[in-house]
Amino acid sequence: MADQEQAEIRLTVARLRQEHEDFDAAINAMIQIGCDALRIQRMKKKKLVIKDRLSKLEDQIIPDIIA
């Protein structure tokens, strides 16, 4: 993998981590103020999609090493 491509992936990973943390904070705030469960569930689903994308990108950066 080229250095440029790896740097772009690392930048995307950093952005997704921040977005994941933002969703976490928003969900906690929604729970505290008592939002309806459906809105909270939708936010959790979006957060999970971000986590899945994050995992796939991290797997591209760190290759599996067979021992």
C-alpha positions in Angstrom: 0.0 0.0 0.0 1.4 3.4 -0.9 2.2 5.9 1.8 -0.3 8.4 0.3 -3.1 5.9 0.4 -2.3 4.8 3.9 -2.2 8.4 5.1 -5.6 9.0 3.6 -7.0 5.9 5.3 -5.5 7.1 8.6 -7.1 10.5 8.2 -10.5 8.8 7.5 -10.0 6.6 10.6 -9.4 9.6 12.8 -12.5 11.4 11.4 -14.6 8.3 12.0 -13.4 7.9 15.5 -14.4 11.4 16.3 -17.8 10.9 14.7 -18.2 7.7 16.7 -17.4 9.6 19.9 -19.8 12.4 19.0 -22.6 9.8 18.4 -21.8 8.3 21.8 -22.1 11.6 23.6 -25.3 12.5 21.7 -26.9 9.1 22.7 -25.9 9.6 26.3 -27.5 13.0 26.3 -30.6 11.7 24.7 -30.9 9.0 27.3 -30.5 11.5 30.1 -33.2 13.9 28.9 -35.5 11.0 28.1 -35.9 11.0 24.3 -38.1 8.3 22.8 -36.5 4.9 22.4 -36.9 4.8 18.7 -34.7 7.9 18.1 -32.1 6.5 20.5 -32.2 3.1 18.7 -31.7 4.9 15.3 -28.7 6.8 16.7 -27.2 3.5 18.0 -27.6 1.9 14.6 -25.8 4.8 12.9 -23.0 4.5 15.5 -22.7 0.8 14.8 -22.4 1.5 11.1 -19.6 3.9 11.8 -17.8 1.3 14.0 -18.1 -1.3 11.2 -16.6 1.1 8.7 -13.9 2.0 11.2 -13.0 -1.7 11.7 -12.7 -2.3 8.0 -10.4 0.6 7.5 -8.2 -0.4 10.4 -7.9 -3.9 9.0 -6.6 -2.3 5.8 -3.9 -0.4 7.7 -2.9 -3.3 9.9 -2.5 -6.5 7.9 -3.1 -9.9 9.5 0.1 -11.6 10.4 0.1 -15.4 10.4 2.2 -16.7 13.3 
